[in-house]
Amino acid sequence: MNNLISFFKRKILRINRDRWNHQYGKGLWDGLKAMDELARFSVIVGYVKFLKPGQPDILEIGCGEGLLQQRLQTQNYGRYVGTDISDLAIQKAAQDAGDEKCAYLVADMDTYKPDGQFDMIIFNEVIYYSKHPLKTLQRYSTYLKPEGLLIVTINDHKHSAELWNGIKDGFQLVDEATTITAKSTCVCKILA
Ligand SMILES: C[S@@+](CC[C@H](N)C(=O)[O-])C[C@H]1O[C@@H](n2cnc3c(N)ncnc32)[C@H](O)[C@@H]1O
């Protein structure tokens, strides 16, 4: 019966949270932990340490199972808030965090209103799941502290150029880096 309800919610009602929970439950996103995904995380970690040395306050949208926070390490942030639409991913992230500076919560990026202001807000492989990428980034940018920055990564695919074009007029490009692995090419942009 539960399977039937889950199928109905995912396939007929197309409820995002159920679809993502199903995928995490099946282990379909386990590949994000692999070495061929490491480069894009490392670029973000490098940018955070270089651009906001010390203990910046960081908000990550669509954080999944908390891989970026684990790679960033506790000494490199003052406060880290990770949000994701999937309860399952957030449960796992919170379980692995073991850090009182960290908070994980379930939230849909299209409606979530952050609590406080941040030095950096990160969208790592997630902005294309927003209904309105540019509006979403603009709305989140109002939660940045003065001199705060957005970090956005988008994996190369057939719509990525269109996506970047849709975003670029709203922001000033501070820097960008492209990582190429055996699996994919990923562009990371720092936006002000
Ligand atoms: C490709 S995964 C990337 C996960 C993580 N950022 C990483 O790089 O490993 C996309 C993530 O976006 C989340 N997501 C999808 N739609 C979302 C939404 N509307 N609001 C918040 N998170 C969302 C999914 O649950 C998933 O964890």
The ligand as an SDF file (V2000), in Angstrom:
LIG
                    3D

 27 29  0  0  0  0  0  0  0  0999 V2000
   22.0170   16.9610   -8.0700 C   0  0  0  0  0  0  0  0  0  0  0  0
   21.5780   16.9820   -6.3660 S   0  0  0  0  0  0  0  0  0  0  0  0
   22.9280   17.9450   -5.7100 C   0  0  0  0  0  0  0  0  0  0  0  0
   23.0970   17.7440   -4.2450 C   0  0  0  0  0  0  0  0  0  0  0  0
   24.2990   18.5100   -3.6380 C   0  0  0  0  0  0  0  0  0  0  0  0
   24.1500   19.9380   -3.7840 N   0  0  0  0  0  0  0  0  0  0  0  0
   25.5750   18.0600   -4.2790 C   0  0  0  0  0  0  0  0  0  0  0  0
   26.1520   18.8180   -5.0670 O   0  0  0  0  0  0  0  0  0  0  0  0
   26.0090   16.9530   -4.0020 O   0  0  0  0  0  0  0  0  0  0  0  0
   20.2440   18.1320   -6.3530 C   0  0  0  0  0  0  0  0  0  0  0  0
   19.6830   18.3940   -4.9550 C   0  0  0  0  0  0  0  0  0  0  0  0
   18.6900   19.3910   -5.0510 O   0  0  0  0  0  0  0  0  0  0  0  0
   17.6320   19.0650   -4.1790 C   0  0  0  0  0  0  0  0  0  0  0  0
   16.4400   19.7950   -4.6520 N   0  0  0  0  0  0  0  0  0  0  0  0
   15.7240   19.5800   -5.7760 C   0  0  0  0  0  0  0  0  0  0  0  0
   14.7090   20.4600   -5.8680 N   0  0  0  0  0  0  0  0  0  0  0  0
   14.7880   21.2580   -4.7700 C   0  0  0  0  0  0  0  0  0  0  0  0
   14.0230   22.3600   -4.2750 C   0  0  0  0  0  0  0  0  0  0  0  0
   12.9720   22.8260   -4.9550 N   0  0  0  0  0  0  0  0  0  0  0  0
   14.3930   22.9260   -3.1200 N   0  0  0  0  0  0  0  0  0  0  0  0
   15.4750   22.4620   -2.4150 C   0  0  0  0  0  0  0  0  0  0  0  0
   16.2390   21.4260   -2.8250 N   0  0  0  0  0  0  0  0  0  0  0  0
   15.9040   20.8380   -3.9840 C   0  0  0  0  0  0  0  0  0  0  0  0
   17.5220   17.5500   -4.2850 C   0  0  0  0  0  0  0  0  0  0  0  0
   16.8590   16.9520   -3.2210 O   0  0  0  0  0  0  0  0  0  0  0  0
   19.0030   17.1710   -4.3500 C   0  0  0  0  0  0  0  0  0  0  0  0
   19.5290   16.9530   -3.0690 O   0  0  0  0  0  0  0  0  0  0  0  0
  1  2  1  0
  2  3  1  0
  2 10  1  0
  3  4  1  0
  4  5  1  0
  5  6  1  0
  5  7  1  0
  7  8  2  0
  7  9  1  0
 10 11  1  0
 11 12  1  0
 11 26  1  0
 12 13  1  0
 13 14  1  0
 13 24  1  0
 14 15  1  0
 14 23  1  0
 15 16  2  0
 16 17  1  0
 17 18  1  0
 17 23  2  0
 18 19  1  0
 18 20  2  0
 20 21  1  0
 21 22  2  0
 22 23  1  0
 24 25  1  0
 24 26  1  0
 26 27  1  0
M  CHG  2   2   1   9  -1
M  END
$$$$
